[in-house]
Amino acid sequence: MELDKNIKRKYLLEQYNPEWVEQFEVIKKRVEDVFGEKALSIEHVGSTSIHGMFAKPLIDVLVSVENIENLQGETGGMESLGYLHGRDYIEPRSLLFFKMTDEEQKLENIHVCEKGSAKTKQFLIMRDFFRAFPDKAKEYSDLKRKNFEEFPDDYPAYRAAKTPFLQKAEQEAYEWNSSLT
């Protein structure tokens, strides 16, 4: 399957499910078994990691590694567990492992990025910002629900409708993060 965020397709959006935390823990153990010490950290990121957030029932996992090169053994290990993968999907020098349902809905995204990369920082800062500011998380969750109702069969339109809010929230999140140091 080719990875493309811009294909017009149906998608699911669900009310927050506390089982997402448990699903992350199961995935984390699998990733630890495959990556071993090469995984510097394994984090639950994305909307399913934010308590109360409406989200696609898709567990996003961030695996930070020192160097994206020389992960052939780990790639083979993930493939043996039924994961498909793509390279440089979310940023240069990254890997994405994913699992799909028979209806071609993603179940899991395992983002492998180098420690300190732009995407690694973005994943963590945005997650921590929404966790620290529940009012912003609710605003985002409400927007996602509204966009889902308006564009239930058009994922690119759903994403595009979120972009202005996310750009503003990202700026606020980075300002907030820089004030912590």
C-alpha positions in Angstrom: 0.0 0.0 0.0 1.3 3.5 -0.9 1.2 6.0 1.9 -0.6 9.2 0.8 -2.3 11.7 3.2 -3.9 13.4 0.2 -6.1 10.5 -1.0 -9.8 11.4 -0.6 -11.1 8.6 1.7 -13.3 7.7 4.6 -11.7 7.7 8.1 -13.0 7.2 11.6 -13.1 9.6 14.5 -14.0 8.4 18.0 -14.5 9.7 21.5 -11.5 9.3 23.8 -11.0 5.7 24.8 -8.9 4.9 27.9 -7.9 1.6 26.2 -5.7 3.6 23.9 -3.1 3.8 26.7 -3.2 0.0 27.2 -2.8 -0.4 23.4 0.2 1.8 23.5 1.8 -0.3 26.2 1.4 -3.4 24.1 2.9 -1.7 21.1 5.7 -0.3 23.2 6.7 -3.8 24.4 6.8 -5.0 20.8 9.0 -2.1 19.7 11.3 -2.6 22.7 11.7 -6.3 21.8 12.6 -5.4 18.2 14.7 -2.2 18.7 16.4 -3.0 22.0 18.9 -0.4 23.0 18.7 1.4 19.7 15.3 2.8 20.9 16.5 5.7 23.1 12.8 6.5 24.0 9.4 5.2 23.0 6.6 7.7 23.5 2.8 7.7 23.0 2.1 10.8 20.9 -0.7 12.1 18.7 -4.3 12.6 19.7 -4.8 9.2 21.3 -2.2 10.3 23.9 -4.3 13.3 25.0 -6.9 12.5 27.7 -10.4 13.4 26.5 -9.4 14.1 22.9 -11.6 12.9 20.0 -9.2 11.0 17.7 -8.9 8.6 14.9 -8.5 5.2 16.7 -4.9 5.1 15.6 -2.1 4.8 18.1 0.9 7.0 17.2 4.2 6.0 18.7 7.4 7.9 18.5 10.7 5.9 18.6 13.8 8.1 19.0 17.0 6.6 17.7 20.5 8.0 17.6 20.9 7.3 13.8 18.2 6.2 11.3 20.8 4.3 9.3 21.6 0.7 9.9 18.1 -0.3 11.0 17.8 -3.2 8.5 17.5 -5.8 11.2 14.9 -3.8 13.1 13.0 -3.2 9.8 13.0 -6.9 9.2 11.8 -7.5 12.8 8.9 -5.1 12.4 7.9 -6.7 9.0 7.9 -10.1 10.7 5.3 -8.7 13.1 3.1 -7.7 10.3 4.1 -4.0 9.9 4.4 -2.3 6.5 6.8 0.6 6.3 7.8 3.7 4.4 10.9 5.8 4.5 11.1 9.6 4.8 7.3 9.9 5.1 7.0 12.4 7.9 10.5 14.0 7.5 13.8 13.2 5.9 15.8 10.5 7.7 12.7 8.9 9.3 10.9 5.6 9.1 7.2 4.9 9.5 5.9 1.4 10.4 2.2 0.9 10.3 -0.6 -1.7 10.5 -3.9 -1.7 8.6 -7.3 -3.3 9.0 -8.8 -5.3 6.1 -10.8 -2.1 5.3 -7.5 -0.2 4.9 -7.8 1.8 8.1 -4.6 2.4 9.9 -4.4 1.0 13.4 -0.9 2.0 14.4 1.8 4.4 13.3 5.3 3.8 14.6 7.3 6.9 13.7 11.1 6.3 14.0 13.0 9.6 14.1 16.4 10.7 15.1 16.8 12.1 18.6 16.5 15.9 18.5 15.0 16.0 14.9 12.4 18.7 14.1 9.6 16.1 14.0 10.7 14.5 17.3 10.5 17.9 19.0 7.2 18.7 17.3 5.5 15.4 18.4 6.6 15.9 22.0 6.0 19.6 22.4 2.5 19.4 20.9 1.6 16.4 23.0 2.9 18.1 26.2 1.2 21.4 25.3 -2.2 19.9 24.8 -1.8 17.9 28.1 -0.8 21.0 29.9 -3.6 23.1 28.5 -6.9 21.1 28.6 -8.8 24.1 27.3 -6.7 24.1 24.1 -7.1 20.3 23.8 -10.9 20.7 24.1 -10.9 23.4 21.5 -8.9 21.2 19.1 -11.1 18.2 19.9 -14.3 20.2 19.2 -12.8 21.4 15.9 -11.9 17.8 14.9 -15.5 16.7 15.6 -16.9 19.6 13.6 -14.6 18.9 10.6 -15.4 15.2 10.8 -19.1 16.0 10.6 -18.5 18.3 7.6 -16.0 16.0 5.7 -16.7 12.4 6.7 -15.5 11.0 3.4 -12.7 13.5 2.6 -9.7 13.1 4.8 -7.6 15.8 3.0 -10.4 18.3 3.5 -10.6 17.3 7.2 -6.9 17.9 7.5 -6.9 21.2 5.7 -9.7 22.5 7.9 -7.6 21.8 11.0 -4.4 23.5 9.6 -5.0 27.1 10.7 -5.8 26.1 14.2 -2.8 23.7 14.4 -0.4 26.4 13.0 -1.5 28.8 15.7 -1.4 26.1 18.4 2.1 25.0 17.3 3.4 28.6 17.6 1.8 28.8 21.1 3.3 25.4 22.1 6.8 26.3 21.0 6.6 29.7 22.9 5.3 27.8 26.0 8.0 25.2 25.7 10.8 27.8 25.4 9.5 29.6 28.5 10.1 26.3 30.5 13.8 26.6 30.1 
